[in-house]
Amino acid sequence: MQIRDCFELGYVAKTHGLKGELVIMLDVDDPDEYEEMDSFFIQIKGQLVPYFMESYNLQGNRAIVKLEDVNTIDAAKALIGNKLFLPLDNLPDLEDDQFYYHQVMGYTIVDETKGDLGQVDAIYDMPGHDLLAMKYQGKEVLIPVNDEIVKKADHEQKIVYVSLPEGLLEVFLNEGDEKPDDEEE
């Protein structure tokens, strides 16, 4: 299994107890969707290694897990900080106009008033909200991902439809310009 065929589920946060149990943090919208999983991949030195679970106790966005063949605290400590992955086909189905971030990479961003703006180059996972990044007139523009701005994704045409707030593009285009005369000291 290759990373390009998977999505990031979360990471190993810490050990739990002395018999090899781990606390994993799930970085997904709805952790309950993964309550029935019995295995996942752990990225170790760039490679995905499959692990099967003996037990799984979900507690919000974290879970206490006991993995097969991880029976000591030292074996568990060796996994701390590593990312967890699942195959893409384990993602829950979405509505037609919804999307997973990995799906829209390279999609064209179309604003309802300005038309074609550019392509999705990156997606930043920020504490307040996530951001779609694109190049527009040679500058990086960041678009907040929320229902008021990002309207839908058309997977057939590879388009993300947006309704940008007035002035958003100008904020990025005018970055680094001189202060207006009335703001100078």
C-alpha positions as CSV (number, residue, x, y, z in Angstrom):
1,M,0.0,0.0,0.0
2,Q,1.3,3.4,-1.0
3,I,0.6,6.7,0.9
4,R,-1.0,8.1,-2.3
5,D,-3.7,5.4,-2.0
6,C,-4.5,6.4,1.6
7,F,-5.7,9.2,3.7
8,E,-4.3,10.4,7.0
9,L,-6.4,9.1,9.9
10,G,-4.5,10.7,12.8
11,Y,-1.4,9.9,14.8
12,V,-0.1,7.9,17.8
13,A,-0.2,10.4,20.7
14,K,1.2,8.4,23.7
15,T,1.4,5.1,25.5
16,H,-1.4,4.0,27.8
17,G,-0.5,1.6,30.7
18,L,2.5,-0.8,30.7
19,K,1.3,-3.5,28.3
20,G,1.7,-1.8,25.0
21,E,-1.6,0.1,24.7
22,L,-1.6,3.3,22.8
23,V,-3.6,6.5,22.7
24,I,-4.3,7.6,19.1
25,M,-5.7,10.9,18.0
26,L,-8.2,10.8,15.1
27,D,-8.0,13.8,12.8
28,V,-11.3,13.2,11.1
29,D,-14.7,15.0,11.1
30,D,-16.6,12.2,12.6
31,P,-14.6,9.7,14.6
32,D,-17.7,7.5,15.1
33,E,-17.4,6.6,11.3
34,Y,-14.3,4.6,12.2
35,E,-15.6,2.7,15.2
36,E,-15.8,-0.6,13.3
37,M,-12.2,-0.5,11.9
38,D,-10.0,-3.4,12.9
39,S,-6.7,-2.3,11.4
40,F,-4.8,0.7,10.0
41,F,-1.3,1.5,8.7
42,I,1.3,3.3,10.7
43,Q,3.9,5.3,8.8
44,I,7.3,4.2,10.0
45,K,10.4,5.6,8.3
46,G,8.4,6.5,5.2
47,Q,6.8,3.1,4.8
48,L,3.2,2.1,5.7
49,V,3.2,-0.9,8.1
50,P,-0.2,-2.6,8.7
51,Y,-1.3,-3.1,12.3
52,F,-4.3,-5.1,13.5
53,M,-6.1,-4.1,16.7
54,E,-7.0,-6.5,19.6
55,S,-9.1,-3.7,21.2
56,Y,-10.3,-0.3,20.3
57,N,-12.0,2.1,22.8
58,L,-13.2,5.3,21.1
59,Q,-13.4,8.4,23.4
60,G,-14.4,11.4,21.3
61,N,-11.6,12.1,18.8
62,R,-9.1,9.8,20.6
63,A,-9.0,6.1,21.1
64,I,-7.1,3.7,23.3
65,V,-6.0,0.8,21.2
66,K,-4.2,-2.5,21.8
67,L,-2.3,-3.6,18.7
68,E,-1.4,-7.2,17.9
69,D,2.3,-7.9,18.6
70,V,2.8,-4.6,20.5
71,N,3.0,-6.0,24.1
72,T,5.5,-3.8,25.9
73,I,5.7,-0.2,26.8
74,D,9.0,0.0,24.9
75,A,7.4,-1.3,21.7
76,A,4.5,1.2,22.2
77,K,6.9,4.1,22.8
78,A,8.6,3.4,19.4
79,L,5.3,4.2,17.7
80,I,4.6,7.6,19.3
81,G,4.3,10.5,16.9
82,N,3.9,8.3,13.8
83,K,1.0,9.0,11.5
84,L,-1.9,6.6,10.9
85,F,-3.4,5.9,7.5
86,L,-6.3,4.1,6.0
87,P,-7.0,3.2,2.3
88,L,-9.0,5.8,0.4
89,D,-11.9,3.4,-0.1
90,N,-12.5,3.5,3.7
91,L,-13.6,7.1,3.5
92,P,-17.3,7.6,4.2
93,D,-19.4,8.5,1.2
94,L,-20.3,12.2,0.9
95,E,-23.1,14.1,-0.8
96,D,-22.5,14.9,-4.5
97,D,-21.4,18.5,-4.0
98,Q,-19.1,17.7,-1.0
99,F,-15.5,16.7,-1.2
100,Y,-12.5,15.4,0.6
101,Y,-9.5,17.7,0.4
102,H,-7.3,15.2,-1.5
103,Q,-10.0,15.0,-4.2
104,V,-9.9,18.7,-5.2
105,M,-6.1,19.2,-5.6
106,G,-5.7,20.6,-9.1
107,Y,-9.4,21.5,-9.5
108,T,-10.2,24.9,-11.0
109,I,-11.6,27.5,-8.6
110,V,-14.5,29.4,-10.2
111,D,-16.0,32.5,-8.4
112,E,-19.6,33.3,-9.1
113,T,-18.7,36.9,-10.1
114,K,-15.1,36.8,-11.2
115,G,-15.1,33.5,-13.0
116,D,-12.0,31.3,-13.3
117,L,-9.4,32.2,-10.7
118,G,-6.8,29.4,-10.6
119,Q,-6.2,25.9,-9.4
120,V,-6.2,24.4,-6.0
121,D,-2.4,24.1,-5.2
122,A,-2.6,23.2,-1.6
123,I,-4.9,22.9,1.4
124,Y,-3.8,24.2,4.8
125,D,-5.2,22.7,7.9
126,M,-5.3,25.7,10.3
127,P,-6.7,25.8,13.9
128,G,-9.5,28.3,13.1
129,H,-10.5,26.9,9.7
130,D,-8.9,25.2,6.7
131,L,-7.7,27.2,3.7
132,L,-7.6,26.4,-0.1
133,A,-4.5,27.9,-1.7
134,M,-4.2,29.0,-5.3
135,K,-2.0,31.3,-7.4
136,Y,-3.8,34.3,-8.7
137,Q,-2.0,37.0,-10.7
138,G,1.3,35.6,-9.4
139,K,0.4,35.7,-5.7
140,E,-0.8,33.0,-3.4
141,V,-4.4,33.5,-2.3
142,L,-5.9,31.7,0.6
143,I,-9.6,30.9,0.6
144,P,-11.3,29.9,3.9
145,V,-13.2,26.7,3.6
146,N,-16.7,27.2,4.9
147,D,-20.2,26.8,3.5
148,E,-20.7,30.5,2.8
149,I,-17.6,30.8,0.6
150,V,-16.9,27.3,-0.8
151,K,-20.3,26.3,-2.4
152,K,-19.7,23.0,-4.0
153,A,-17.3,20.8,-6.0
154,D,-18.1,19.4,-9.4
155,H,-16.1,16.2,-9.6
156,E,-16.9,15.5,-13.3
157,Q,-15.7,18.9,-14.5
158,K,-13.0,19.2,-11.7
159,I,-14.3,22.6,-10.5
160,V,-14.7,24.1,-7.0
161,Y,-17.3,26.8,-7.0
162,V,-16.8,29.7,-4.6
163,S,-18.5,33.0,-3.6
164,L,-15.6,35.1,-2.4
165,P,-16.2,37.9,0.0
166,E,-15.7,41.4,-1.6
167,G,-12.1,42.5,-1.2
168,L,-10.6,39.0,-0.4
169,L,-8.5,38.9,-3.6
170,E,-7.4,42.5,-3.2
171,V,-6.0,41.7,0.3
172,F,-3.6,39.2,-1.3
173,L,-2.8,41.3,-4.4
174,N,-2.0,44.4,-2.4
175,E,0.2,42.6,0.2
176,G,3.5,44.4,0.7
177,D,2.3,47.6,-1.0
178,E,3.0,51.0,0.7
179,K,0.6,52.2,3.4
180,P,-2.0,54.6,2.1
181,D,-1.2,58.3,2.8
182,D,-3.7,58.6,5.6
183,E,-2.0,55.8,7.6
184,E,1.5,57.2,7.4
185,E,3.0,58.7,10.5
